[in-house]
Every structure is written in structure tokens, then in C-alpha cells.
């Protein structure tokens, strides 16, 4: 099965395209051809290595990167598009990395059954995530399935993270969690399996569905 590689930001994708054309290069060469700041490329190029899209080797103390083209084909690079890519994540470590990549986006919409997702990934991970979502537009539509007070949706936690949290209608229950960010949809089941889809059309559809649910949801008050 084709591994998950398509949740790339625009700059990551641009960097990979340039690296593909260069064959092997240092960060300074990649940044110059991609018309990006070197610090910007430094910040995320190791993500491409983690994805299995690039390899890194050190020569005389300098890091050189080269592309691995067995996951994104040359044709896809030339056409500058990725359509309908799908991957399954069954490793919790990889899932945490994918969730943290949502922080590369200014806007993230979450539909969550907070209890199951937190139990799956652990309190410490969510504390780190909440700490890092400041100054971003994070909308959280909490499932009515999770009953009782949950500390990540407490008034203190919401204010700390700067998130906007609402409670969905009890007549429309949902389980697991779904994140919509950029052209990506990340779906996490209660069993721990997650699915990541990169598809511009589907992401717009899910965004519209989220907006519809959000419109008729309730703002959480003091007694949630």
C-alpha cells in the first residue's frame, strides 16, 4: 500500500519539487531555487526525510539532501497536483506527528469525541498541543457523546489555548475525531486507526459539513 505522504504544506511540496529537480543539494541551494528563506527550509526539510520522500547524508560536516521518488511520482511533480491520495496510520507515534502538523496551518477545524481521542494519545500529548495552538484559529466541535467535564474543554483550558469550542447537538452524535486543515482530512477512529486523505474537493465538502454543524451547535457555558 502506498504510504502516507500527502499531508504536505505548500512550502514542503515546493521544496520537494525543487529537490526533485536538483537531485542532491544543501539547504542553501534548495532555498535559493525555491525562493524561500533558508531558515524556513531548515524548519521543515527533515519532515520530508521522516515522510520517506528524501534522504539525508553528511559530507565533511555538511548536510546534503536527495529525493526519493518512489512515493510521489515524477508525473505528479510535473503536473503540480496530488489528487485523491489516501493513507492509513496505525502507529500512535506517527499519528501524533500528523496531528502536530496541523499546527502548520492557521485554521484547523476539529470534530471530536474528546474522551476517546485523549485516552488514545494521552494527556501529556494534548497538553503540548494546546500549549502550541495559541494565535491560531482552532474551532472544536465537541461531541455530546462525551459526558461530564473534560479538562481540555474546561474554561481554563479553552482560554489558555485560545480555541473556540462548541457542543454539538445530541441528536447528531459522533465518535472518534476528525480534523480538517488545508486540503487534508484526518479521521481518527475509536479503535486507534487513523486515515488521512489529501483531496481538495473532499476537504471543501467536509468544511461545508463542519460549518453546518457549527451553525446549529451551542456555545459552551460555565457549567460544561
C-alpha positions as CSV (number, residue, x, y, z in Angstrom):
1,X,0.0,0.0,0.0
2,X,1.2,3.5,-0.8
3,X,2.4,5.1,2.4
4,X,1.0,8.4,3.7
5,X,3.0,11.3,2.3
6,X,0.5,13.8,1.1
7,X,-0.3,16.0,4.0
8,X,2.4,18.4,2.9
9,X,2.2,22.2,3.3
10,X,2.6,24.2,0.2
11,X,6.2,25.1,1.1
12,X,7.1,21.4,1.9
13,X,5.6,20.4,-1.5
14,X,7.5,23.3,-3.3
15,X,10.7,22.2,-1.5
16,X,10.3,18.6,-2.6
17,X,9.7,19.7,-6.2
18,X,12.9,21.7,-6.2
19,X,14.9,18.9,-4.6
20,X,13.5,16.5,-7.2
21,X,14.8,18.8,-9.9
22,X,18.2,19.3,-8.3
23,X,18.9,15.6,-7.4
24,X,21.0,16.3,-4.4
25,X,21.6,19.7,-2.7
26,X,22.3,21.5,0.5
27,X,19.6,23.6,2.2
28,X,21.1,26.9,0.9
29,X,20.8,25.6,-2.7
30,X,17.3,24.4,-2.2
31,X,16.2,27.7,-0.6
32,X,17.7,29.7,-3.4
33,X,16.0,27.8,-6.2
34,X,12.7,27.6,-4.3
35,X,12.8,31.3,-3.4
36,X,12.4,30.5,0.3
37,X,14.3,31.7,3.3
38,X,17.0,29.2,4.4
39,X,15.6,29.2,8.0
40,X,12.2,28.3,6.5
41,X,13.6,25.3,4.7
42,X,15.7,24.2,7.7
43,X,12.5,24.2,9.8
44,X,10.7,21.5,7.9
45,X,13.1,19.7,5.5
46,X,13.6,16.9,8.0
47,X,9.8,16.3,7.7
48,X,10.5,15.2,4.1
49,X,13.0,12.7,5.5
50,X,10.5,11.5,8.0
51,X,7.9,11.0,5.3
52,X,10.4,8.9,3.3
53,X,10.4,11.5,0.5
54,X,14.1,12.4,0.9
55,X,17.3,11.1,2.3
56,X,20.0,12.9,4.2
57,X,23.7,12.3,4.3
58,X,26.6,14.3,5.8
59,X,29.7,15.1,3.9
60,X,32.6,16.9,5.5
61,X,30.2,18.2,8.2
62,X,27.6,19.5,5.7
63,X,24.1,18.0,5.3
64,X,23.1,17.0,1.7
65,X,19.5,16.0,0.8
66,X,18.3,14.0,-2.2
67,X,14.8,13.0,-3.3
68,X,13.2,9.6,-3.1
69,X,10.7,9.3,-5.9
70,X,9.0,6.0,-5.0
71,X,6.1,7.7,-3.3
72,X,5.4,10.9,-5.3
73,X,5.9,10.2,-9.0
74,X,7.7,12.4,-11.5
75,X,4.4,12.8,-13.4
76,X,2.7,14.2,-10.2
77,X,5.5,16.6,-9.7
78,X,5.4,17.9,-13.3
79,X,1.6,18.3,-13.1
80,X,1.9,20.1,-9.8
81,X,-1.0,18.3,-8.2
82,X,-1.9,15.5,-5.9
83,X,-5.4,14.2,-6.3
84,X,-7.3,11.7,-4.1
85,X,-4.3,10.4,-2.1
86,X,-5.2,8.3,0.9
87,X,-3.2,6.6,3.7
88,X,-3.8,4.6,6.8
89,X,-2.0,5.3,10.1
90,X,-1.9,2.5,12.7
91,X,1.1,3.7,14.7
92,X,0.3,6.1,17.6
93,X,3.7,7.8,17.3
94,X,3.1,8.6,13.6
95,X,-0.4,9.8,14.4
96,X,0.9,12.3,17.0
97,X,3.3,13.6,14.3
98,X,0.4,14.0,11.9
99,X,-1.7,15.9,14.4
100,X,1.1,18.2,15.3
101,X,1.5,19.0,11.6
102,X,-2.0,20.7,11.8
103,X,-0.1,23.4,13.6
104,X,1.5,24.4,10.3
105,X,-1.9,25.8,9.3
106,X,-3.6,29.0,10.6
107,X,-7.0,27.4,10.7
108,X,-8.0,23.9,11.9
109,X,-11.5,22.5,12.4
110,X,-11.9,19.6,14.8
111,X,-14.9,17.4,15.4
112,X,-14.1,15.4,18.5
113,X,-15.3,12.9,20.9
114,X,-12.7,14.2,23.3
115,X,-12.7,11.3,25.8
116,X,-11.7,8.6,23.3
117,X,-9.1,10.7,21.5
118,X,-7.4,11.8,24.7
119,X,-7.4,8.2,26.0
120,X,-5.8,7.1,22.8
121,X,-3.0,9.6,22.7
122,X,-2.5,10.6,26.3
123,X,-2.9,13.7,28.5
124,X,0.7,14.8,28.0
125,X,0.4,15.0,24.2
126,X,-2.8,17.1,24.4
127,X,-1.3,19.4,27.0
128,X,1.6,20.0,24.5
129,X,-0.8,20.5,21.6
130,X,-3.0,23.0,23.5
131,X,0.1,25.0,24.5
132,X,1.1,25.3,20.8
133,X,-2.3,26.3,19.3
134,X,-2.1,29.9,20.5
135,X,-2.6,32.6,17.9
136,X,-4.3,30.1,15.5
137,X,-7.9,29.8,14.6
138,X,-8.9,26.4,16.1
139,X,-12.6,25.5,16.2
140,X,-13.6,22.5,18.2
141,X,-17.0,20.9,17.8
142,X,-17.3,18.6,20.8
143,X,-19.4,15.5,20.7
144,X,-22.3,15.2,23.0
145,X,-21.2,11.5,23.4
146,X,-18.5,12.7,25.9
147,X,-20.4,13.3,29.0
148,X,-19.2,15.2,32.0
149,X,-16.5,17.8,32.4
150,X,-13.4,17.2,30.3
151,X,-10.4,19.2,31.4
152,X,-9.3,20.0,27.8
153,X,-12.7,21.7,27.3
154,X,-12.7,23.4,30.7
155,X,-13.0,27.2,30.6
156,X,-9.4,27.5,31.7
157,X,-8.0,25.2,29.0
158,X,-10.1,26.9,26.3
159,X,-8.8,30.4,27.3
160,X,-5.2,29.1,27.6
161,X,-5.2,27.6,24.1
162,X,-7.3,30.4,22.5
163,X,-9.6,27.8,21.0
164,X,-13.3,28.2,20.2
165,X,-15.3,25.2,21.5
166,X,-18.9,24.4,20.9
167,X,-21.2,21.5,21.9
168,X,-22.8,19.5,19.0
169,X,-26.5,18.5,19.1
170,X,-27.3,15.4,21.0
171,X,-29.4,14.3,18.0
172,X,-26.3,14.1,15.9
173,X,-23.8,12.0,17.9
174,X,-20.3,11.2,16.5
175,X,-17.4,9.1,17.7
176,X,-13.7,9.4,17.2
177,X,-12.2,12.6,15.8
178,X,-11.9,14.4,12.5
179,X,-9.6,17.3,11.7
180,X,-10.0,19.5,8.6
181,X,-6.9,21.6,7.7
182,X,-5.8,22.9,4.3
183,X,-6.7,20.3,1.7
184,X,-6.4,17.5,4.2
185,X,-8.9,15.4,6.3
186,X,-7.6,13.4,9.2
187,X,-10.0,10.9,10.7
188,X,-9.3,9.0,13.9
189,X,-11.5,6.1,14.9
190,X,-12.1,4.9,18.5
191,X,-10.1,1.8,17.7
192,X,-6.9,3.9,17.2
193,X,-6.7,3.5,13.4
194,X,-6.5,6.8,11.6
195,X,-7.0,7.8,7.9
196,X,-5.5,10.8,6.2
197,X,-7.0,12.0,2.9
198,X,-5.5,14.7,0.7
199,X,-8.2,15.8,-1.7
200,X,-9.1,19.5,-2.4
201,X,-12.8,18.7,-3.3
202,X,-13.4,16.4,-0.3
203,X,-11.8,18.9,2.1
204,X,-14.2,21.6,0.9
205,X,-17.1,19.2,1.4
206,X,-16.1,18.4,4.9
207,X,-15.5,22.1,5.6
208,X,-19.1,22.8,4.5
209,X,-20.4,20.0,6.7
210,X,-18.5,21.3,9.6
211,X,-19.8,24.8,9.1
212,X,-23.4,23.5,9.0
213,X,-22.9,21.6,12.3
214,X,-21.2,24.6,13.8
215,X,-24.0,26.9,12.9
216,X,-26.5,24.9,15.0
217,X,-24.2,24.0,17.9
218,X,-24.1,25.5,21.3
219,X,-21.5,27.8,22.8
220,X,-20.2,26.1,25.9
221,X,-21.1,27.9,29.1
222,X,-19.6,27.9,32.6
223,X,-21.2,24.5,33.5
224,X,-19.6,22.3,30.9
